[in-house]
Every structure is written in structure tokens, then in C-alpha cells.
Amino acid sequence: MRGYTRRNAALVNPETVDMAKGVEMKFWAMTCKVLGYIWLVLACLLILVGIVGVWMKEGFSGVQNLLSPFNVANYIVTIITLAPGIGLLMLSEKLQNKAKTVISDKNRKKAKIREQIISEYGEYIKNHPPTGEIRDVSELPYTKEEILDAITLEIVLENDDQMVGAMTTCAVMLADFQEKVGPNPLTMLGISNAEILSAVKSSDSELKALAAKITENPDKERYEYLKKVADEELILIKKKLEAAEELRRQMPEEKKRQIRGNSSF
């Protein structure tokens, strides 16, 4: 549960704020762009109507005088007329660039947190491999959903096949962590992996005691029930991993860089 609290504090709130900022900036950037083009179109039409009016009233010589490079007043009026539209387009570009920066920063933060989740989970599996055991889900550094989500997205983005294989192997082990198991892992024989390994150097009396423990095994029914639950969950996990692998093959590299926060949109 410590991992879940840490995830909420470090990921959910900042991401929500960053996403809201990015979406809002993109909205105003598009609004400014549309208004800028509308203004420029109307301004150009107004200028064109003015030129036509001068031509109809004063003829070609009047148009020449109007467009003369020495007619400073006319150019000032033209610049003033076009300036709001040009300013809106410049503001739109600035907002778009800022929105890209906000979104890229958000994606980099998410990538860093995914890396932390996978790293801590991988370190746990390295030190405590759950081979043949069903353990309590509370032993995980993060929730299974957070770990699986982090792994599947990193599989999509990863180009190293060996790294993908390692993450896939760790992901399928998540099925071996279930609710209400308790502090002691459940096994098919009723003894832990450590007890099995230590049996090699055990005396006859210790081996007999171990055999009696296996015969009695009060947790056999709990193990069999949770093993079925784990097997069903494993099927779902494998489907998610297969979908991630398929998406990995289909997704363009530029899109992968964008998700990592290494490229602009």
C-alpha cells in the first residue's frame, strides 16, 4: 500500500494538472489561430474594397497614389488593420509551443515513474522469485494494476527484444500474487521453497517432520482455490502482453518518442 500512496501523490495529481494545462493551451491556440485567419481575411477584403473604391472614384492614378511607397499614412493604416490578425497567429504559435512543452514534460514524468515502478518490482522479483508459490499481493511495491500498466506500455515503447522478454517474464509472475494469502506463501506441498532447499541437508528426523507437514498441509484447499484464480488471471495478463507486443510492432517510432516525451507533437 505504500507504493500506491506514493503513486497517488507523485503521479495522479501532477498528471491531471499538466494534462489540463496542455489541453487548455491547445484550445486557446486553435481559437487564436482561427480568429487570426478570420481577421486577416476580413482585413484583406476591406483593403481590397478600399482600393476598388479609390479606382472607381479617382481612376488608375488614384490607385497609384494610394499604393505609392511615399504614401506613409496608407502603409501605417494597412499595418494597423492587419496587426491584430498577425498578433493572434503569433500568439497561437506561442501557445502551441508551450502546450507541446507541457505535454512533453508530462510524458517525461510519466516515463520516469514507470521506470521506477518497473525497477522496484524487478528488484523485488530478483530477490524473492515466487517460483511455485502464491504470495499476498501486499508484498508488491505497487498495486498489480500499476505494475502491469507500466510494463505493458514500456513493452510497446521498447526496441530491445531481450528487455521485452525480461519484462514479459516478470509480468506473468503478477498472477502469483493474490488477496488474503497472509504473511506465509502458499505452495502445493504446504512447505516453502526455502524449506525444500534446506531439506537437502536435513537429518532423518527433520525429513520425517517435513514429510508429515506435507501430508497434513492444512492450506491445500486454499492453495488449489487461489491457484485457479491465479491461472485465470494469468490468461488475462498474457492477453494484455500480446496486445502490447502487437502495438509495439505497429506503432511508428515518432509516436513512441512522443509518448516518452523526447519529441514535439
C-alpha positions in Angstrom: 0.0 0.0 0.0 3.0 2.3 0.5 3.6 2.2 -3.2 0.0 3.0 -4.1 0.0 6.1 -1.8 3.3 7.2 -3.3 1.9 6.7 -6.8 -1.1 8.8 -6.0 1.0 11.6 -4.6 3.6 11.6 -7.2 1.7 10.8 -10.4 -2.1 11.3 -10.4 -2.3 14.9 -9.2 0.6 16.3 -11.3 -0.5 14.5 -14.4 -4.1 15.7 -14.1 -2.9 19.3 -13.7 -0.4 19.0 -16.6 -2.9 17.5 -18.9 -5.5 20.2 -18.1 -2.9 22.8 -18.8 -1.9 21.2 -22.1 -5.5 20.8 -23.3 -6.4 24.3 -22.3 -3.4 25.8 -24.1 -4.1 23.8 -27.3 -7.7 25.0 -27.2 -6.7 28.7 -26.9 -4.0 28.2 -29.5 -6.6 26.9 -32.0 -9.0 29.6 -31.1 -6.4 32.3 -31.7 -5.4 30.7 -35.0 -8.9 30.6 -36.3 -9.7 34.2 -35.2 -6.4 35.4 -36.6 -7.1 34.0 -40.1 -10.7 35.3 -40.0 -9.4 38.8 -39.1 -6.7 38.7 -41.9 -9.3 37.6 -44.5 -11.7 40.3 -43.5 -8.9 42.9 -43.3 -7.7 41.9 -46.8 -11.2 42.2 -48.1 -11.6 45.6 -46.5 -8.3 46.8 -48.1 -9.3 45.4 -51.5 -12.7 47.2 -51.2 -10.8 50.4 -50.4 -8.6 50.1 -53.4 -11.5 49.3 -55.7 -13.3 52.3 -54.3 -10.4 54.6 -55.0 -10.1 53.2 -58.5 -13.8 53.8 -59.2 -13.6 57.3 -57.8 -10.2 58.6 -58.9 -9.1 56.1 -61.6 -5.8 54.3 -62.0 -3.8 57.4 -61.0 -5.6 57.4 -57.6 -4.7 53.8 -57.0 -1.0 54.6 -57.9 -1.0 57.5 -55.4 -2.6 55.2 -52.8 0.0 52.5 -53.2 2.9 54.8 -53.7 5.9 54.0 -51.4 5.8 57.6 -50.3 2.3 57.3 -49.0 3.4 56.5 -45.5 0.0 57.1 -43.9 -1.6 54.4 -46.1 1.0 51.8 -45.1 0.6 52.7 -41.4 -3.2 52.3 -41.7 -2.7 48.9 -43.5 -0.3 47.7 -40.8 -2.7 48.7 -38.1 -5.5 46.9 -39.9 -3.5 43.7 -40.3 -1.7 43.8 -36.9 -4.5 42.1 -34.8 -4.7 39.1 -37.1 -0.9 38.7 -37.3 -0.7 39.1 -33.5 -3.3 36.4 -33.0 -1.4 34.0 -35.2 1.8 34.7 -33.4 0.1 34.2 -30.1 -1.4 30.9 -31.4 2.1 29.6 -32.3 3.4 30.6 -28.9 0.6 28.8 -27.1 1.1 25.7 -29.3 4.8 25.5 -28.5 4.0 26.0 -24.8 1.4 23.2 -24.9 3.9 20.9 -26.6 6.4 21.6 -23.8 3.8 21.0 -21.1 2.7 17.7 -22.7 6.4 16.6 -23.3 7.2 17.3 -19.6 4.2 15.4 -18.5 5.2 12.4 -20.6 8.8 12.5 -19.3 7.4 12.5 -15.7 5.2 9.5 -16.5 8.1 7.7 -18.2 10.3 8.3 -15.1 7.6 6.9 -12.8 7.0 3.9 -15.0 10.8 3.2 -14.8 10.7 3.5 -11.0 7.7 1.1 -10.8 9.3 -1.5 -13.1 12.7 -1.1 -11.4 11.4 -1.6 -7.8 9.2 -4.6 -8.9 12.1 -6.1 -10.9 14.4 -5.8 -7.8 11.7 -7.5 -5.7 11.3 -10.4 -8.1 15.1 -10.7 -8.4 15.4 -11.1 -4.6 12.2 -13.0 -4.0 11.3 -15.1 -7.0 7.8 -16.6 -6.4 8.5 -19.9 -8.1 5.7 -22.3 -7.2 4.4 -20.0 -4.5 1.3 -17.9 -4.2 2.0 -14.7 -2.1 0.0 -12.0 -0.6 -0.5 -9.0 -3.0 0.5 -6.6 -0.2 4.2 -7.7 -0.7 4.4 -6.0 -4.0 5.9 -2.5 -4.0 2.9 -1.2 -6.1 -0.5 -2.5 -7.0 -0.7 -5.2 -9.7 -2.6 -2.8 -11.9 0.1 -0.1 -11.7 2.9 -2.6 -12.3 1.1 -4.3 -15.3 0.2 -0.9 -16.8 3.8 0.3 -16.5 5.2 -2.9 -18.0 2.7 -3.1 -21.0 3.4 0.5 -22.0 7.1 0.0 -21.7 6.9 -3.1 -23.9 5.1 -1.0 -26.5 7.9 1.6 -26.4 10.9 -0.8 -26.0 13.1 -1.7 -29.0 15.3 -4.2 -27.2 13.8 -7.7 -27.6 15.7 -9.1 -24.6 14.4 -6.3 -22.4 10.8 -7.0 -23.7 11.3 -10.7 -22.8 12.5 -9.9 -19.3 9.6 -7.6 -18.7 7.1 -10.2 -20.0 8.6 -12.8 -17.7 8.2 -10.5 -14.7 4.7 -9.5 -15.8 3.3 -13.1 -15.8 4.5 -13.5 -12.2 2.0 -11.0 -11.1 -0.7 -13.7 -11.2 1.1 -15.4 -8.3 0.2 -12.5 -6.0 -3.3 -12.8 -4.6 -5.5 -11.2 -1.9 -5.8 -12.6 1.6 -2.9 -15.0 1.4 -1.3 -13.7 4.6 2.4 -13.4 5.5 3.3 -17.0 4.7 3.3 -18.1 1.0 1.0 -20.9 -0.1 2.5 -23.9 -2.0 1.2 -27.1 -3.5 3.1 -29.2 -0.9 2.4 -26.9 2.0 6.1 -26.0 2.6 8.0 -23.1 1.3 10.8 -23.1 -1.3 13.3 -22.3 1.4 12.2 -25.5 3.3 12.5 -27.6 0.2 16.1 -26.3 -0.4 17.1 -26.9 3.2 15.7 -30.4 3.1 18.8 -31.5 1.2 21.0 -31.0 4.3 18.3 -32.2 6.8 18.6 -35.1 9.1 16.3 -38.1 9.0 14.2 -36.8 11.8 13.9 -33.4 10.1 12.9 -35.1 6.9 10.2 -37.1 8.6 8.8 -33.9 10.2 8.8 -32.3 6.8 7.1 -35.2 5.2 4.4 -35.1 7.9 3.9 -31.4 7.3 3.4 -32.1 3.6 0.9 -34.9 4.3 -1.1 -32.7 6.7 -0.9 -29.5 4.6 -3.9 -27.6 6.1 -3.6 -24.9 3.4 -4.1 -27.4 0.5 -7.7 -26.3 -0.4 -6.8 -22.6 -0.1 -3.8 -23.1 -2.4 -5.9 -25.0 -5.0 -8.6 -22.3 -5.0 -6.2 -19.4 -5.3 -4.2 -21.4 -8.0 -7.3 -21.4 -10.1 -7.8 -17.7 -9.6 -4.1 -17.1 -10.5 -4.4 -19.2 -13.6 -7.5 -17.3 -14.8 -5.7 -14.0 -14.1 -2.6 -15.3 -16.0 -4.7 -15.7 -19.1 -5.8 -12.0 -18.9 -2.3 -10.9 -18.3 -1.0 -12.8 -21.3 -3.7 -11.2 -23.5 -2.6 -7.7 -22.4 1.0 -8.6 -23.1 0.1 -9.9 -26.5 -1.8 -6.8 -27.3 1.2 -4.7 -26.1 3.5 -6.7 -28.4 1.3 -6.2 -31.3 1.0 -2.5 -30.7 4.8 -2.4 -30.3 5.2 -3.7 -33.9 2.6 -1.3 -35.3 3.4 2.0 -33.6 5.7 4.4 -35.5 8.9 5.4 -33.8 8.0 9.1 -33.8 4.8 8.3 -31.8 6.9 6.3 -29.4 9.3 9.2 -28.9 6.3 11.5 -28.3 5.0 9.2 -25.5 8.4 9.1 -23.9 8.5 12.9 -24.1 11.5 13.0 -26.4 9.8 14.7 -29.3 7.4 17.5 -30.1 3.9 16.9 -31.4 
